[in-house]
Amino acid sequence: MNTSVISIKTDPKTKKELQGFAESLGMTVSGLINAQVRQMLRDRKVVLTDTLEPTPYLENIMRQTEKDLKTGKNISKPMTPDELFDHLASL
């Protein structure tokens, strides 16, 4: 197979994480990157995602918000922008 070399620079921690991730998929880093490049070229787009999970702090805020919604606490009625500014000025 005729191949060409593409060289990238990254920090050692990222390299180690990438090697572990590729290994967990049963692939080499080179194989993983080649698969990604082929997909980008085929789809003509780059998709960068990460599973987003709320922090414990945010989970606590979300629980409190749900509780407030159920009890009607800390809930404002819908307002126009002028009403909102008047309300904020009165605080």
Sequence and secondary structure as in RCSB ss.txt:
>XXXX:A:sequence
MNTSVISIKTDPKTKKELQGFAESLGMTVSGLINAQVRQMLRDRKVVLTDTLEPTPYLENIMRQTEKDLKTGKNI
SKPMTPDELFDHLASL
>XXXX:A:secstr
           HHHHHHHHHHHHHTT  HHHHHHHHHHHHHHHTS          HHHHHHHHHHHHHHHHTTT 
     HHHHHHHHHH 
